[in-house]
Amino acid sequence: MTEPRPRIPIASSIAKFLLGVVLFAALIWWVAPPWDEIRDRVQLSIPLLSISLLGSFVATVVTAARWKLLSEGMGATRLPYGVYFHWLALTRVVGQFMPTIVVDLLGRSAALRHAGSETSMGHLMTPVVLERLLDLLLPFVMLAWALAVRLEIIGAPYLGLTLITGLFALAMIPLLGPLAGLALRTYGWLRRFRNPDEPSPERPNVSRSLSAKIVGLAVARYFSILVQYWGAGAGFGVLLPALVLLSAAPVAQAAGLVGITPGGLGIQESGWVGGLKYLAQDEASIVVFMAATRLMMSVNFGLLSLFSYPWRRAKR
């Protein structure tokens, strides 16, 4: 029996994209200083932009490894690593125009089927839910660290960052399986509420050793994305201090994971505005940084998906 093709809500995707554009434009209008200040702030540097590309590359390398490890560790058809790398990069580009949750859950699962996987869509969605869970929790942990530093509860910021990251990893190793089960039951209930015939996602079987690898890759992904952001801003003339970036990024990351608009368009930027204004950054820098990070996400992942195009299918 042929598995039904996933339905992509085109009309609602367009509406959400337009909502994101409106939110982004409204933020620019609200924050932007006179144009002359923005123009004077912009200083294009290709070498610094290459740092952003490097961050995107490393983030894709570790996230593709995590996706492959989780999928095949939970019984999915074995596929070459390049398949995961290419489709991850491509869905990051598509995710700038369609709702993130749709692209992650349906798009990535359908991509593996297209690449030659014989595993069901419901089974392929399970690892993606696990990934989303980790990617949602880690920014909130980092936000707690940022607030503790700002309120001077932590006197040694980088030591505190190291300790809280280590504690998060140690706590998540035994908790990842049970939390994933809860998340998947909730997701399945919501899907069946809308469509009673919708199959439930597979219940995860996550061993301690698999969990340790997944958590380690999640932490590596988070910090490589920070390199991507810093390089994007620096490449357009905004060199944020490391502590400012580390403190503002959790707000933007958590906001962007809401997933209402494509790639968190307008929502992630509201996180950057809130975080950077709270940290006393000037308005011209905030506007340039917002625009630069949004632009370079599309450019970086577009380049990565283009160069990895030959890897798109498993060779027979």
JOKA-V463762 format. One record per residue. N is the residue number from 1. PSI is psi in radians with two decimals (NA if undefined). Layout:
((N	PSI) (N	PSI))
This chain:
((1	2.25) (2	2.31) (3	2.33) (4	2.47) (5	2.47) (6	2.45) (7	2.22) (8	2.09) (9	1.51) (10	-0.86) (11	-0.80) (12	-0.55) (13	-0.75) (14	-0.76) (15	-0.70) (16	-0.60) (17	-0.77) (18	-0.66) (19	-0.75) (20	-0.72) (21	-0.76) (22	-0.78) (23	-0.74) (24	-0.81) (25	-0.69) (26	-0.66) (27	-0.77) (28	-0.80) (29	-0.68) (30	-0.70) (31	-0.58) (32	2.30) (33	-3.06) (34	2.55) (35	-0.62) (36	-0.65) (37	-0.68) (38	-0.78) (39	-0.71) (40	-0.46) (41	-0.61) (42	2.13) (43	1.74) (44	2.33) (45	1.90) (46	-0.74) (47	-0.69) (48	-0.59) (49	-0.51) (50	-0.44) (51	-0.68) (52	-0.77) (53	-0.70) (54	-0.75) (55	-0.75) (56	-0.69) (57	-0.85) (58	-0.72) (59	-0.70) (60	-0.69) (61	-0.89) (62	-0.58) (63	-0.66) (64	-0.70) (65	-0.72) (66	-0.77) (67	-0.83) (68	-0.78) (69	-0.80) (70	-0.84) (71	-0.89) (72	-0.46) (73	-0.34) (74	0.28) (75	0.11) (76	2.80) (77	2.36) (78	2.27) (79	2.72) (80	2.61) (81	-0.66) (82	-0.54) (83	-0.81) (84	-0.75) (85	-0.88) (86	-0.86) (87	-0.51) (88	-0.83) (89	-0.75) (90	-0.73) (91	-0.41) (92	-0.62) (93	-0.86) (94	-0.61) (95	-0.19) (96	-0.19) (97	-0.22) (98	2.72) (99	2.34) (100	-0.73) (101	-0.72) (102	-0.81) (103	-0.76) (104	-0.90) (105	-0.90) (106	-0.81) (107	-0.86) (108	-0.66) (109	-0.76) (110	-0.58) (111	-0.73) (112	-0.64) (113	-0.75) (114	-0.60) (115	-0.14) (116	0.03) (117	2.44) (118	0.15) (119	2.57) (120	2.72) (121	-0.74) (122	-0.70) (123	-0.69) (124	-0.43) (125	-0.43) (126	-0.86) (127	-0.57) (128	-0.67) (129	-0.69) (130	-0.75) (131	-0.80) (132	-0.62) (133	-0.83) (134	-0.75) (135	-0.36) (136	-0.68) (137	-0.72) (138	-0.76) (139	-0.59) (140	-0.60) (141	-0.78) (142	-0.56) (143	-0.69) (144	-0.73) (145	-0.78) (146	-0.72) (147	-0.69) (148	-0.66) (149	-0.77) (150	-0.64) (151	0.09) (152	0.47) (153	-0.61) (154	2.13) (155	-0.38) (156	1.58) (157	-0.80) (158	-0.59) (159	-0.75) (160	-0.70) (161	-0.75) (162	-0.77) (163	-0.77) (164	-0.56) (165	-0.74) (166	-0.72) (167	-0.70) (168	-0.82) (169	-0.79) (170	-0.65) (171	-0.64) (172	-0.41) (173	-0.88) (174	-0.37) (175	-0.27) (176	-0.80) (177	-0.96) (178	-0.71) (179	-0.67) (180	-0.70) (181	-0.75) (182	-0.77) (183	-0.73) (184	-0.64) (185	-0.73) (186	-0.79) (187	-0.78) (188	-0.69) (189	-0.75) (190	-0.72) (191	-0.75) (192	-0.45) (193	-0.66) (194	-0.58) (195	1.77) (196	-0.39) (197	0.01) (198	2.22) (199	2.56) (200	2.52) (201	2.65) (202	2.49) (203	2.28) (204	2.55) (205	1.62) (206	1.95) (207	2.89) (208	-0.73) (209	-0.72) (210	-0.74) (211	-0.72) (212	-0.75) (213	-0.74) (214	-0.76) (215	-0.73) (216	-0.75) (217	-0.59) (218	-0.72) (219	-0.75) (220	-0.69) (221	-0.77) (222	-0.82) (223	-0.50) (224	-0.55) (225	-0.60) (226	-0.65) (227	-0.72) (228	-0.82) (229	-0.81) (230	-0.77) (231	-0.65) (232	-0.81) (233	-0.79) (234	-0.63) (235	-0.31) (236	0.24) (237	0.07) (238	1.73) (239	1.59) (240	2.39) (241	2.58) (242	-0.74) (243	-0.61) (244	-0.81) (245	-0.80) (246	-0.55) (247	-0.60) (248	-0.55) (249	-0.70) (250	-0.61) (251	-0.82) (252	-0.72) (253	-0.79) (254	-0.71) (255	-0.75) (256	-0.48) (257	-0.09) (258	-0.68) (259	0.24) (260	-0.77) (261	2.80) (262	2.17) (263	0.35) (264	0.41) (265	2.18) (266	-0.51) (267	-0.82) (268	-0.68) (269	-0.57) (270	-0.58) (271	-0.74) (272	-0.76) (273	-0.86) (274	-0.81) (275	-0.80) (276	-0.60) (277	-0.67) (278	-0.55) (279	0.29) (280	0.62) (281	2.59) (282	2.75) (283	-0.65) (284	-0.74) (285	-0.70) (286	-0.79) (287	-0.82) (288	-0.74) (289	-0.77) (290	-0.87) (291	-0.70) (292	-0.78) (293	-0.68) (294	-0.80) (295	-0.81) (296	-0.40) (297	-0.80) (298	-0.76) (299	-0.88) (300	-0.89) (301	-0.48) (302	-0.77) (303	-0.75) (304	-0.70) (305	-0.60) (306	-0.84) (307	-0.40) (308	0.15) (309	-0.71) (310	-0.27) (311	0.12) (312	-0.41) (313	2.62) (314	2.33) (315	2.31) (316	NA))
